[in-house]
């Protein structure tokens, strides 16, 4: 399908790459179909583009690149929702807030996206661990 | 808003399968037990609202080239 996006102009999206949110993301009710735009497999950053509202797009990242100790415990409800049989099948991405200066960008570790890529399902999960902050710097200040 | 008075160990039922039970009262704090189907997410409202705000803030307004971010990552690492 062809999608007209504000960020990238017209883009061609492979229907097979579309994922269905089992629950809308908080703040974006009604948007259930997204696609992960993944032009470069070696790049930990990707786009998460709504297929229903061309103006809604998030920058997402592979947390392992930035936070090697980051651990997402997928609870029973989310496991069921995502039709996950094993936690090992879950793929986790964090939403990145670019802000004004990319060197200061932050990731939302409190509410990651959890994917079951085999079933093309996804859900934003709010973790109970209060140590995970919604604005965690991707780069430590001294680096 | 529907307002109901409950005593400790009394509960309310929402729909067919959500139960909210008053477990304990300590000054201005009350402890609630919530039994809901596993697919129904239950959150403290302020946490949920924080995620709403952050999602809205993170929504990307201007496109950046992912290439540039990858380069930035290399410089920083």
Backbone of each chain as ProteinMPNN parsed JSONL, in Angstrom:
{"seq_chain_A": "XXXXXXXXXXXXXXXXXXXXXXXXXXXXXXXXXXXXXXXXXXXXXXXXXXXXXXXXXXXXXXXXXXXXXXXXXXXXXXXXXXXXXXXXXXXXXXXXXXXXXXXXXXXXXXXXXXXXXXXXXXXXXXXXXXXXXXXXXXXXXXX", "coords_chain_A": {"N_chain_A": [[0.838, -1.196, 0.0], [0.314, 2.307, -0.572], [1.347, 5.111, 1.261], [0.696, 8.365, 2.328], [2.836, 10.363, 3.955], [3.551, 12.818, 6.449], [6.071, 13.134, 7.372], [7.784, 11.763, 5.627], [6.879, 12.05, 3.089], [5.316, 10.459, 0.259], [5.191, 7.008, 0.847], [5.963, 3.599, 0.273], [4.393, 0.884, 1.636], [4.858, -2.302, 2.796], [2.345, -4.528, 3.134], [2.608, -6.8, 4.594], [4.302, -6.162, 6.585], [2.898, -4.751, 8.396], [1.763, -4.124, 11.707], [-0.524, -5.02, 14.284], [-1.931, -3.208, 16.866], [-2.758, -4.488, 19.957], [-3.922, -3.104, 21.903], [-4.69, 0.304, 21.94], [-2.103, 2.85, 21.864], [-1.502, 4.726, 24.83], [-2.962, 7.89, 24.746], [-3.242, 7.908, 22.048], [-5.837, 7.007, 20.985], [-7.726, 4.706, 19.049], [-5.914, 4.347, 17.008], [-4.633, 1.658, 15.456], [-3.202, 0.244, 13.594], [0.065, -0.117, 12.578], [3.312, 0.382, 11.091], [6.6, -0.873, 11.07], [9.241, 0.89, 9.987], [12.015, 0.101, 8.33], [14.65, 0.635, 7.056], [17.393, 0.103, 7.226], [18.918, -2.615, 8.422], [21.032, -2.689, 10.198], [20.851, -0.494, 11.737], [20.033, 0.714, 14.892], [17.93, 2.408, 15.245], [14.555, 2.977, 14.304], [11.538, 3.681, 12.456], [8.215, 4.051, 13.631], [5.366, 3.895, 12.248], [2.11, 5.148, 11.961], [-0.535, 3.596, 10.211], [-2.959, 4.557, 9.885], [-3.207, 7.188, 10.538], [-1.489, 9.43, 8.952], [0.121, 11.341, 10.0], [1.098, 10.538, 12.367], [3.855, 9.343, 13.877], [6.535, 7.581, 15.292], [9.825, 7.647, 16.659], [11.698, 4.824, 17.191], [13.741, 2.53, 19.104], [16.183, -0.053, 19.418], [16.51, -1.333, 22.531], [18.674, -2.762, 23.558], [21.034, -1.846, 22.502], [21.568, 0.491, 23.838], [20.944, 0.212, 26.52], [22.107, -2.185, 28.067], [21.391, -3.694, 30.298], [18.722, -3.559, 30.503], [15.569, -4.819, 31.24], [12.594, -6.313, 30.374], [9.82, -7.419, 31.904], [7.414, -9.378, 30.743], [4.121, -9.474, 31.445], [1.443, -11.77, 32.381], [-1.093, -10.898, 31.264], [-0.348, -9.285, 29.083], [1.161, -11.13, 27.681], [-0.8, -12.94, 26.93], [-2.493, -11.316, 25.429], [-0.805, -10.674, 23.324], [-0.485, -13.062, 22.249], [1.73, -14.566, 22.894], [3.817, -17.299, 23.297], [6.148, -17.839, 24.559], [8.39, -15.907, 26.527], [10.667, -15.415, 25.208], [10.003, -15.019, 22.612], [9.228, -12.467, 22.433], [9.769, -9.244, 21.167], [11.365, -6.286, 21.961], [10.981, -2.789, 21.843], [12.012, 0.579, 22.393], [10.443, 3.756, 22.796], [11.579, 6.72, 21.406], [12.265, 9.995, 22.379], [13.015, 12.648, 20.567], [13.43, 15.354, 21.03], [14.794, 18.71, 21.097], [17.46, 18.629, 20.59], [19.33, 16.19, 19.22], [21.46, 14.937, 20.566], [20.669, 14.912, 23.116], [18.618, 13.192, 23.33], [15.931, 11.126, 24.583], [14.789, 8.02, 25.991], [11.813, 6.145, 26.46], [11.687, 4.177, 28.979], [9.885, 3.188, 30.688], [7.554, 2.518, 29.447], [7.624, 0.442, 27.175], [7.427, -0.773, 23.74], [6.104, -3.883, 22.981], [6.563, -6.586, 20.886], [5.057, -9.234, 19.075], [6.386, -10.639, 16.613], [5.955, -12.746, 14.965], [3.23, -13.072, 14.943], [2.499, -10.637, 14.132], [1.722, -8.722, 16.042], [1.4, -6.113, 18.486], [2.026, -4.192, 21.44], [1.898, -1.462, 23.683], [3.443, -1.549, 26.709], [3.003, -0.824, 30.075], [5.341, -0.663, 32.505], [5.824, -1.875, 35.861], [8.012, -1.259, 37.32], [9.404, 1.284, 39.017], [11.868, 2.349, 38.703], [12.461, 2.568, 36.088], [12.453, 5.136, 33.882], [10.392, 7.571, 32.165], [11.757, 9.364, 30.673], [14.664, 8.67, 29.875], [17.989, 9.415, 29.375], [19.572, 8.7, 26.277], [22.213, 8.842, 25.739], [24.884, 8.984, 27.961], [25.662, 11.82, 29.984], [28.378, 12.389, 30.143], [29.602, 11.077, 28.051]], "CA_chain_A": [[0.0, 0.0, 0.0], [1.018, 3.581, -0.593], [0.889, 5.973, 2.348], [1.218, 9.733, 2.248], [3.217, 10.74, 5.322], [4.052, 14.173, 6.562], [7.507, 13.102, 7.631], [8.624, 11.189, 4.564], [6.208, 12.103, 1.802], [4.666, 9.184, -0.044], [6.046, 5.829, 1.016], [5.345, 2.323, -0.067], [4.465, 0.021, 2.813], [4.572, -3.714, 2.584], [1.247, -4.924, 4.04], [3.053, -7.904, 5.458], [5.066, -5.614, 7.714], [1.999, -4.033, 9.297], [1.454, -4.785, 12.975], [-1.788, -4.611, 14.883], [-1.848, -2.973, 18.308], [-3.859, -5.17, 20.638], [-4.491, -2.017, 22.691], [-4.085, 1.537, 21.42], [-1.121, 3.494, 22.733], [-2.113, 5.807, 25.609], [-2.872, 9.185, 24.078], [-3.559, 7.753, 20.634], [-6.927, 6.042, 20.869], [-8.24, 4.529, 17.684], [-4.877, 3.977, 16.039], [-4.297, 0.269, 15.756], [-2.305, -0.382, 12.616], [1.339, 0.584, 12.422], [4.354, -0.374, 10.398], [7.972, -0.551, 11.441], [9.992, 1.214, 8.777], [13.285, -0.497, 8.699], [15.447, 0.612, 5.836], [18.764, -0.377, 7.439], [18.845, -3.567, 9.536], [22.118, -2.463, 11.157], [20.602, 0.731, 12.494], [19.126, 0.424, 16.01], [16.771, 3.307, 15.184], [13.581, 2.7, 13.251], [10.3, 4.467, 12.58], [6.976, 3.331, 13.916], [4.458, 4.789, 11.517], [0.689, 4.773, 11.921], [-1.089, 3.415, 8.866], [-4.304, 5.149, 9.866], [-3.027, 8.64, 10.611], [-0.167, 9.568, 8.343], [0.932, 12.308, 10.736], [1.571, 9.964, 13.637], [5.044, 8.534, 13.665], [7.446, 7.614, 16.443], [11.156, 7.076, 16.513], [11.879, 3.761, 18.179], [15.116, 2.024, 19.094], [16.474, -1.322, 20.077], [17.085, -0.932, 23.82], [19.905, -3.488, 23.891], [22.165, -1.03, 22.069], [21.812, 1.603, 24.763], [20.728, -0.173, 27.92], [22.29, -3.644, 28.022], [20.778, -4.365, 31.45], [17.274, -3.317, 30.491], [14.82, -6.074, 31.221], [11.151, -6.136, 30.365], [9.072, -8.603, 32.32], [6.098, -9.359, 30.097], [3.167, -10.102, 32.366], [0.461, -12.683, 31.812], [-2.102, -10.24, 30.433], [0.267, -8.874, 27.819], [1.546, -12.36, 26.982], [-2.027, -13.48, 26.353], [-2.902, -10.354, 24.414], [0.102, -10.721, 22.18], [-0.428, -14.468, 21.839], [3.114, -15.018, 23.053], [3.919, -18.559, 24.025], [7.338, -17.75, 25.39], [8.912, -14.548, 26.617], [11.771, -15.293, 24.246], [9.476, -14.602, 21.309], [8.896, -11.041, 22.485], [10.783, -8.284, 20.726], [11.073, -5.052, 22.675], [11.544, -1.537, 21.329], [11.662, 1.726, 23.23], [10.076, 4.96, 22.049], [12.595, 7.744, 21.628], [11.853, 11.389, 22.254], [14.172, 13.317, 19.972], [13.624, 16.677, 21.612], [15.338, 19.724, 20.193], [18.859, 18.317, 20.314], [19.432, 14.718, 19.196], [22.432, 14.385, 21.512], [19.993, 14.857, 24.423], [17.359, 12.447, 23.192], [15.614, 10.235, 25.698], [13.962, 6.846, 25.674], [10.799, 5.823, 27.455], [11.929, 2.805, 29.452], [8.758, 2.761, 31.527], [6.449, 1.992, 28.627], [8.162, -0.015, 25.892], [6.565, -1.523, 22.822], [6.441, -5.307, 22.936], [6.07, -7.146, 19.632], [5.121, -10.628, 18.663], [6.554, -10.427, 15.174], [5.4, -13.892, 14.248], [1.782, -12.867, 14.773], [2.32, -9.228, 13.746], [0.985, -8.031, 17.097], [2.232, -5.215, 19.277], [1.303, -3.473, 22.486], [2.736, -0.679, 24.595], [3.27, -2.106, 28.042], [3.477, 0.062, 31.147], [6.01, -1.506, 33.497], [5.598, -1.447, 37.232], [9.293, -0.876, 37.921], [9.479, 2.754, 39.042], [13.23, 2.79, 38.368], [12.5, 2.862, 34.655], [11.871, 6.474, 33.718], [9.856, 7.841, 30.826], [12.769, 10.122, 29.914], [16.01, 8.222, 30.206], [18.89, 9.84, 28.286], [20.187, 7.618, 25.501], [23.658, 8.988, 25.865], [25.196, 9.533, 29.267], [26.13, 13.188, 29.773], [29.834, 12.504, 30.022], [30.179, 10.292, 26.967]], "C_chain_A": [[0.875, 1.247, 0.0], [0.465, 4.455, 0.525], [1.534, 7.341, 2.195], [1.569, 10.157, 3.671], [3.739, 12.161, 5.326], [5.581, 14.156, 6.66], [8.323, 12.675, 6.415], [8.031, 11.355, 3.177], [5.569, 10.761, 1.514], [5.638, 8.021, 0.145], [5.242, 4.579, 0.683], [5.497, 1.417, 1.15], [4.017, -1.386, 2.454], [3.513, -4.148, 3.606], [1.685, -5.985, 5.04], [3.788, -7.394, 6.687], [4.184, -4.853, 8.686], [1.819, -4.827, 10.583], [0.154, -4.196, 13.519], [-1.565, -4.395, 16.372], [-3.038, -3.659, 18.968], [-4.59, -4.188, 21.551], [-3.904, -0.736, 22.124], [-3.037, 2.09, 22.386], [-1.816, 4.592, 23.535], [-1.885, 7.154, 24.912], [-3.195, 9.116, 22.601], [-4.661, 6.718, 20.424], [-7.325, 5.894, 19.406], [-7.177, 4.158, 16.67], [-4.374, 2.572, 16.362], [-3.319, -0.349, 14.774], [-1.076, 0.487, 12.387], [2.266, -0.26, 11.558], [5.709, 0.081, 10.921], [8.741, -0.313, 10.143], [11.469, 0.993, 9.066], [14.212, -0.54, 7.496], [16.829, -0.019, 6.02], [18.772, -1.311, 8.648], [19.942, -3.358, 10.585], [21.903, -1.217, 12.011], [19.632, 0.423, 13.633], [17.896, 1.331, 16.026], [15.86, 2.916, 14.023], [12.392, 3.639, 13.442], [9.138, 3.532, 12.841], [5.858, 4.228, 13.423], [3.027, 4.267, 11.577], [0.246, 4.632, 10.48], [-2.464, 4.056, 8.754], [-4.266, 6.668, 9.969], [-1.601, 8.918, 10.16], [0.728, 10.525, 9.129], [1.464, 11.747, 12.051], [2.696, 8.98, 13.366], [5.947, 8.678, 14.881], [8.809, 7.098, 16.025], [11.292, 6.009, 17.591], [13.307, 3.224, 18.066], [15.184, 0.682, 19.789], [17.156, -1.005, 21.415], [18.435, -1.586, 24.118], [21.148, -2.673, 23.519], [22.561, -0.002, 23.127], [21.771, 1.182, 26.224], [20.859, -1.693, 28.024], [21.613, -4.381, 29.186], [19.26, -4.254, 31.48], [16.518, -4.634, 30.354], [13.329, -5.789, 31.307], [10.49, -7.446, 30.757], [7.682, -8.512, 31.685], [5.135, -10.17, 30.96], [2.15, -10.963, 31.621], [-0.533, -12.048, 30.86], [-1.551, -9.866, 29.072], [0.679, -10.089, 26.998], [0.336, -12.924, 26.225], [-2.491, -12.626, 25.176], [-2.101, -10.504, 23.138], [0.251, -12.141, 21.634], [1.001, -15.011, 21.885], [3.125, -16.322, 23.836], [5.113, -18.534, 24.966], [7.835, -16.312, 25.375], [10.034, -14.316, 25.606], [11.303, -14.846, 22.87], [9.157, -13.112, 21.272], [10.077, -10.203, 21.999], [10.395, -6.937, 21.315], [11.73, -3.874, 21.958], [11.153, -0.416, 22.28], [11.37, 2.927, 22.336], [11.051, 6.07, 22.429], [11.968, 9.122, 21.429], [13.07, 12.18, 21.798], [14.473, 14.655, 20.631], [14.259, 17.625, 20.6], [16.75, 19.349, 19.748], [19.055, 16.801, 20.368], [20.449, 14.152, 20.195], [21.826, 14.265, 22.915], [18.762, 13.952, 24.385], [17.19, 11.411, 24.302], [14.756, 9.067, 25.206], [12.981, 6.617, 26.813], [10.96, 4.361, 27.878], [10.751, 2.28, 30.274], [7.67, 2.089, 30.704], [6.958, 1.601, 27.24], [7.078, -0.617, 24.995], [7.033, -2.972, 22.831], [5.772, -5.896, 21.697], [6.064, -8.672, 19.683], [5.18, -10.581, 17.139], [5.96, -11.57, 14.364], [3.907, -13.704, 13.965], [1.463, -11.439, 14.33], [1.45, -8.473, 14.753], [1.943, -7.168, 17.906], [1.373, -4.562, 20.347], [2.309, -2.644, 23.283], [2.414, -1.126, 26.008], [3.801, -1.109, 29.07], [4.05, -0.82, 32.254], [5.759, -0.976, 34.9], [6.871, -0.941, 37.896], [9.493, 0.636, 37.85], [10.887, 3.263, 38.73], [13.39, 3.07, 36.881], [11.742, 4.151, 34.392], [11.378, 6.685, 32.289], [10.854, 8.664, 29.992], [14.171, 9.755, 30.388], [16.94, 8.63, 29.068], [19.51, 8.636, 27.583], [21.702, 7.644, 25.641], [23.937, 9.581, 27.233], [25.878, 10.881, 29.065], [27.628, 13.281, 29.515], [30.411, 11.854, 28.76], [30.449, 11.12, 25.727]], "O_chain_A": [[2.002, 1.248, 0.495], [-0.749, 4.531, 0.714], [2.738, 7.465, 1.967], [0.676, 10.295, 4.507], [4.293, 12.644, 4.338], [6.276, 15.019, 6.122], [9.428, 13.173, 6.2], [8.593, 10.868, 2.196], [5.304, 9.996, 2.441], [6.767, 8.056, -0.343], [4.017, 4.537, 0.804], [6.608, 1.208, 1.637], [2.946, -1.606, 1.887], [3.769, -4.132, 4.81], [1.197, -6.051, 6.169], [3.891, -8.088, 7.698], [4.672, -4.358, 9.701], [1.733, -6.055, 10.555], [-0.204, -3.049, 13.251], [-1.071, -5.284, 17.066], [-4.186, -3.437, 18.583], [-5.74, -4.416, 21.925], [-2.705, -0.696, 21.847], [-3.088, 1.822, 23.586], [-2.639, 5.322, 22.983], [-0.763, 7.499, 24.541], [-3.401, 10.148, 21.962], [-4.454, 5.692, 19.776], [-7.264, 6.849, 18.632], [-7.504, 3.697, 15.576], [-3.769, 2.338, 17.408], [-2.676, -1.352, 15.082], [-1.177, 1.666, 12.047], [2.032, -1.447, 11.331], [5.931, 1.264, 11.178], [8.87, -1.211, 9.31], [12.064, 1.628, 9.936], [14.523, -1.612, 6.978], [17.374, -0.607, 5.086], [18.647, -0.849, 9.782], [19.802, -3.797, 11.727], [22.695, -0.929, 12.908], [18.532, -0.072, 13.388], [16.929, 1.056, 16.737], [16.314, 2.577, 12.93], [12.27, 4.303, 14.47], [9.081, 2.403, 12.353], [5.459, 5.186, 14.086], [2.763, 3.101, 11.284], [0.603, 5.445, 9.628], [-3.06, 4.097, 7.677], [-5.195, 7.349, 9.534], [-0.64, 8.674, 10.889], [1.947, 10.526, 8.953], [2.204, 12.426, 12.763], [2.516, 7.945, 12.725], [6.1, 9.769, 15.429], [8.93, 6.232, 15.158], [11.031, 6.266, 18.766], [13.988, 3.437, 17.063], [14.35, 0.342, 20.629], [18.262, -0.465, 21.428], [19.247, -1.024, 24.852], [22.193, -2.804, 24.157], [23.736, 0.328, 23.284], [22.482, 1.738, 27.06], [19.857, -2.407, 28.065], [21.297, -5.564, 29.067], [18.601, -4.789, 32.371], [16.796, -5.445, 29.471], [12.87, -5.099, 32.218], [10.583, -8.447, 30.047], [6.877, -7.659, 32.059], [5.31, -11.37, 31.172], [2.021, -10.888, 30.399], [-0.795, -12.578, 29.78], [-2.186, -10.091, 28.042], [0.565, -10.087, 25.773], [0.429, -13.323, 25.065], [-2.828, -13.123, 24.101], [-2.637, -10.467, 22.03], [1.004, -12.389, 20.692], [1.417, -15.8, 21.037], [2.518, -16.429, 24.901], [5.086, -19.138, 26.038], [7.725, -15.6, 24.377], [10.312, -13.186, 25.206], [12.092, -14.357, 22.061], [8.855, -12.559, 20.214], [11.225, -10.434, 22.377], [9.252, -6.497, 21.191], [12.88, -3.953, 21.525], [10.089, -0.458, 22.898], [11.964, 3.092, 21.27], [11.309, 6.322, 23.606], [11.251, 9.374, 20.46], [14.031, 12.357, 22.547], [15.633, 15.04, 20.771], [14.255, 17.363, 19.397], [17.178, 19.714, 18.653], [18.956, 16.197, 21.436], [20.314, 13.007, 20.626], [22.389, 13.607, 23.79], [17.957, 13.956, 25.317], [18.156, 10.901, 24.869], [14.104, 9.13, 24.164], [13.289, 6.865, 27.979], [10.447, 3.445, 27.235], [10.638, 1.079, 30.521], [6.958, 1.21, 31.188], [6.756, 2.322, 26.263], [5.972, -0.922, 25.441], [8.226, -3.246, 22.702], [4.571, -5.728, 21.486], [6.953, -9.3, 20.259], [4.153, -10.494, 16.467], [5.521, -11.386, 13.229], [3.392, -14.106, 12.922], [0.297, -11.078, 14.173], [0.568, -7.698, 14.381], [3.136, -7.456, 18.0], [0.163, -4.399, 20.186], [3.434, -3.081, 23.524], [1.264, -1.085, 26.445], [4.92, -0.613, 28.942], [3.336, -1.62, 32.86], [5.514, 0.214, 35.097], [6.81, -0.266, 38.923], [9.719, 1.198, 36.779], [11.084, 4.459, 38.517], [14.342, 3.731, 36.465], [10.541, 4.245, 34.649], [11.87, 6.072, 31.342], [10.799, 8.658, 28.763], [14.773, 10.456, 31.201], [16.719, 8.242, 27.921], [19.921, 7.672, 28.229], [22.368, 6.609, 25.657], [23.309, 10.563, 27.63], [26.595, 11.069, 28.083], [28.089, 14.142, 28.766], [31.581, 12.061, 28.437], [30.937, 10.594, 24.727]]}, "seq_chain_B": "XXXXXXXXXXXXXXXXXXXXXXXXXXXXXXXXXXXXXXXXXXXXXXXXXXXXXXXXXXXXXXXXXXXXXXXXXXXXX", "coords_chain_B": {"N_chain_B": [[-20.597, 11.45, 38.204], [-20.737, 8.282, 39.642], [-21.285, 7.65, 43.009], [-20.393, 5.604, 45.636], [-20.764, 4.161, 48.864], [-18.568, 2.202, 50.759], [-17.648, -0.418, 52.989], [-14.791, -1.784, 54.763], [-13.549, -4.69, 53.175], [-15.757, -4.867, 51.602], [-17.029, -4.738, 48.262], [-17.158, -3.541, 44.833], [-18.722, -4.318, 41.724], [-17.802, -4.092, 38.405], [-19.227, -4.135, 35.336], [-19.271, -7.491, 34.135], [-17.098, -8.769, 35.12], [-15.172, -7.366, 36.592], [-13.824, -6.612, 39.653], [-13.666, -4.455, 42.376], [-12.215, -4.072, 45.389], [-12.397, -2.865, 48.684], [-9.74, -2.873, 50.771], [-8.223, -1.918, 52.973], [-7.975, 0.835, 55.248], [-6.064, 3.646, 55.936], [-5.63, 6.378, 57.546], [-5.49, 8.952, 55.231], [-5.065, 7.262, 53.168], [-6.17, 4.616, 51.116], [-6.428, 1.134, 50.569], [-6.798, -0.726, 47.702], [-8.127, -3.647, 46.231], [-7.942, -5.122, 43.115], [-9.658, -7.027, 40.833], [-9.478, -8.184, 37.71], [-10.057, -9.153, 34.289], [-7.208, -10.562, 32.637], [-6.547, -9.258, 30.354], [-7.349, -6.709, 30.696], [-5.892, -3.73, 31.247], [-4.684, -2.278, 34.229], [-3.943, 0.685, 35.791], [-2.212, 3.066, 37.87], [-3.569, 6.263, 37.858], [-1.973, 8.585, 37.526], [0.392, 7.582, 36.517], [-0.416, 6.468, 34.097], [-1.236, 8.809, 32.828], [1.155, 10.122, 32.627], [2.438, 8.565, 30.74], [0.778, 9.006, 28.559], [1.314, 11.741, 28.115], [4.047, 11.609, 27.529], [4.094, 9.977, 25.258], [2.759, 11.677, 23.503], [4.564, 13.749, 23.407], [6.722, 12.499, 22.303], [6.02, 11.837, 19.787], [6.945, 12.203, 16.522], [7.713, 15.213, 15.099], [9.251, 16.48, 13.158], [11.009, 15.144, 10.416], [13.922, 13.173, 10.788], [17.008, 12.086, 9.512], [17.565, 8.706, 9.704], [20.035, 7.725, 9.283], [21.715, 9.792, 10.172], [21.316, 9.635, 12.895], [22.368, 7.175, 13.436], [25.002, 7.673, 12.882], [25.556, 9.558, 14.855], [25.334, 7.93, 17.045], [27.548, 6.29, 16.701], [29.595, 8.13, 17.055], [29.248, 8.714, 19.703], [29.727, 6.435, 21.038]], "CA_chain_B": [[-19.855, 10.312, 38.759], [-21.46, 7.45, 40.611], [-20.576, 7.593, 44.291], [-20.892, 4.514, 46.474], [-20.057, 4.019, 50.141], [-18.22, 0.806, 51.015], [-16.878, -0.7, 54.199], [-13.667, -2.686, 54.51], [-13.905, -6.025, 52.673], [-16.858, -4.809, 50.646], [-16.49, -4.459, 46.939], [-18.111, -3.229, 43.776], [-18.506, -5.07, 40.488], [-17.959, -3.29, 37.19], [-19.508, -5.096, 34.27], [-19.454, -8.855, 34.621], [-15.909, -9.467, 35.594], [-14.167, -6.537, 37.266], [-14.205, -6.382, 41.041], [-12.78, -3.557, 43.114], [-12.519, -4.345, 46.795], [-11.723, -2.014, 49.663], [-9.029, -3.799, 51.657], [-7.767, -1.319, 54.222], [-7.969, 2.292, 55.298], [-5.06, 4.125, 56.877], [-5.636, 7.83, 57.39], [-6.052, 9.371, 53.941], [-4.763, 6.248, 52.153], [-6.953, 3.383, 51.139], [-5.838, 0.07, 49.772], [-7.823, -1.362, 46.878], [-7.773, -4.864, 45.499], [-8.663, -5.108, 41.835], [-9.636, -8.281, 40.112], [-9.976, -7.896, 36.366], [-9.474, -10.073, 33.307], [-5.805, -10.206, 32.436], [-6.404, -8.389, 29.193], [-7.721, -5.329, 31.056], [-4.786, -3.121, 31.972], [-5.05, -1.424, 35.364], [-2.792, 1.529, 36.106], [-2.403, 4.299, 38.625], [-3.91, 7.255, 36.831], [-0.889, 9.537, 37.24], [1.369, 6.89, 35.672], [-1.024, 6.394, 32.764], [-1.215, 10.15, 32.228], [2.553, 10.437, 32.296], [2.73, 7.868, 29.48], [0.051, 9.756, 27.52], [2.069, 12.976, 27.826], [5.332, 11.292, 26.901], [3.803, 9.519, 23.894], [2.441, 12.832, 22.666], [5.788, 14.535, 23.224], [7.701, 11.744, 21.508], [5.542, 11.801, 18.409], [7.967, 12.945, 15.798], [7.155, 16.288, 14.288], [10.088, 16.732, 11.983], [11.775, 13.951, 10.084], [15.389, 13.209, 10.84], [17.523, 10.937, 8.788], [18.037, 7.667, 10.623], [21.482, 7.658, 9.038], [22.396, 10.755, 11.045], [21.256, 9.142, 14.276], [23.312, 6.062, 13.505], [26.327, 8.298, 12.938], [25.658, 10.147, 16.197], [25.551, 6.805, 17.95], [28.943, 5.86, 16.548], [30.443, 9.158, 17.658], [29.063, 8.732, 21.145], [30.076, 5.148, 21.671]], "C_chain_B": [[-20.714, 9.576, 39.776], [-20.648, 7.38, 41.898], [-21.222, 6.519, 45.166], [-20.101, 4.498, 47.784], [-19.816, 2.529, 50.386], [-17.492, 0.691, 52.345], [-15.724, -1.623, 53.832], [-14.192, -4.082, 54.184], [-15.159, -6.029, 51.803], [-16.298, -4.414, 49.284], [-17.581, -3.955, 46.006], [-17.75, -4.08, 42.559], [-18.743, -4.131, 39.317], [-18.126, -4.266, 36.028], [-19.671, -6.477, 34.881], [-18.248, -9.387, 35.369], [-14.813, -8.592, 36.193], [-14.675, -6.251, 38.676], [-13.173, -5.466, 41.697], [-13.171, -3.654, 44.578], [-11.737, -3.381, 47.69], [-11.084, -2.917, 50.717], [-8.659, -3.184, 53.0], [-7.818, 0.196, 54.11], [-6.936, 2.702, 56.335], [-4.947, 5.632, 56.691], [-6.256, 8.199, 56.064], [-5.71, 8.384, 52.831], [-5.744, 5.101, 52.252], [-6.288, 2.367, 50.219], [-6.962, -0.65, 49.032], [-7.282, -2.657, 46.3], [-8.599, -4.89, 44.221], [-8.526, -6.455, 41.162], [-10.279, -8.028, 38.754], [-9.4, -8.935, 35.42], [-8.059, -9.598, 32.952], [-5.6, -9.257, 31.264], [-6.77, -6.933, 29.508], [-6.571, -4.705, 31.842], [-5.312, -2.212, 33.081], [-3.814, -0.625, 35.74], [-3.185, 2.615, 37.089], [-2.591, 5.417, 37.599], [-2.736, 8.175, 36.506], [0.196, 8.893, 36.368], [0.854, 6.832, 34.232], [-0.928, 7.758, 32.075], [0.192, 10.574, 31.84], [2.927, 9.786, 30.955], [2.009, 8.563, 28.319], [0.869, 10.985, 27.115], [3.353, 12.657, 27.084], [5.13, 10.775, 25.475], [3.543, 10.715, 22.991], [3.677, 13.672, 22.393], [6.757, 13.829, 22.28], [7.291, 11.635, 20.049], [6.407, 12.746, 17.577], [7.339, 13.968, 14.866], [7.944, 16.444, 12.998], [10.889, 15.478, 11.67], [13.272, 14.181, 10.306], [15.84, 11.976, 10.066], [18.053, 9.93, 9.788], [19.55, 7.485, 10.485], [22.254, 8.558, 9.99], [22.413, 10.276, 12.488], [22.248, 8.001, 14.467], [24.733, 6.612, 13.63], [26.578, 8.883, 14.327], [25.979, 9.062, 17.219], [27.011, 6.351, 17.896], [29.891, 6.839, 17.207], [30.417, 9.067, 19.177], [29.608, 7.488, 21.825], [31.576, 4.95, 21.746]], "O_chain_B": [[-21.332, 10.182, 40.651], [-19.455, 7.08, 41.867], [-22.43, 6.528, 45.401], [-18.905, 4.791, 47.797], [-20.721, 1.706, 50.245], [-16.799, 1.618, 52.763], [-15.681, -2.175, 52.732], [-15.126, -4.585, 54.808], [-15.576, -7.082, 51.32], [-15.22, -3.827, 49.187], [-18.764, -3.946, 46.348], [-16.605, -4.503, 42.4], [-19.77, -3.455, 39.252], [-17.266, -5.111, 35.78], [-20.151, -6.617, 36.006], [-18.353, -10.331, 36.151], [-13.662, -9.016, 36.293], [-15.773, -5.732, 38.876], [-11.966, -5.681, 41.582], [-14.305, -3.359, 44.957], [-10.555, -3.125, 47.46], [-11.771, -3.626, 51.453], [-8.765, -3.835, 54.039], [-7.718, 0.76, 53.02], [-6.919, 2.191, 57.455], [-4.254, 6.105, 55.791], [-7.394, 7.827, 55.777], [-6.027, 8.636, 51.668], [-6.103, 4.669, 53.348], [-5.666, 2.723, 49.218], [-7.932, -1.117, 49.63], [-6.112, -2.742, 45.926], [-9.815, -4.701, 44.254], [-7.421, -6.955, 40.95], [-11.462, -7.702, 38.659], [-8.366, -9.536, 35.714], [-7.761, -8.404, 32.966], [-4.6, -8.543, 31.196], [-6.533, -6.037, 28.698], [-6.304, -5.106, 32.975], [-6.273, -1.469, 32.882], [-2.753, -1.199, 35.981], [-4.341, 3.036, 37.14], [-1.866, 5.5, 36.607], [-2.52, 8.513, 35.342], [0.842, 9.576, 35.574], [1.586, 7.109, 33.282], [-0.583, 7.849, 30.897], [0.396, 11.287, 30.857], [3.639, 10.378, 30.144], [2.563, 8.691, 27.228], [1.088, 11.236, 25.93], [3.714, 13.344, 26.128], [5.912, 11.102, 24.582], [4.034, 10.774, 21.864], [3.835, 14.235, 21.31], [7.513, 14.472, 21.551], [8.122, 11.37, 19.18], [6.568, 13.923, 17.9], [6.551, 13.639, 13.979], [7.383, 16.528, 11.905], [11.395, 14.823, 12.581], [13.797, 15.261, 10.035], [15.135, 10.97, 9.988], [18.894, 10.259, 10.624], [20.243, 7.139, 11.442], [23.286, 8.175, 10.542], [23.386, 10.48, 13.213], [22.883, 7.876, 15.514], [25.554, 6.087, 14.382], [27.657, 8.727, 14.899], [26.786, 9.256, 18.128], [27.624, 6.067, 18.925], [30.868, 6.442, 17.841], [31.421, 9.309, 19.848], [29.909, 7.488, 23.019], [32.039, 3.925, 22.247]]}, "name": "protein", "num_of_chains": 2, "seq": "XXXXXXXXXXXXXXXXXXXXXXXXXXXXXXXXXXXXXXXXXXXXXXXXXXXXXXXXXXXXXXXXXXXXXXXXXXXXXXXXXXXXXXXXXXXXXXXXXXXXXXXXXXXXXXXXXXXXXXXXXXXXXXXXXXXXXXXXXXXXXXXXXXXXXXXXXXXXXXXXXXXXXXXXXXXXXXXXXXXXXXXXXXXXXXXXXXXXXXXXXXXXXXXXXXXXXXXXXXXX"}
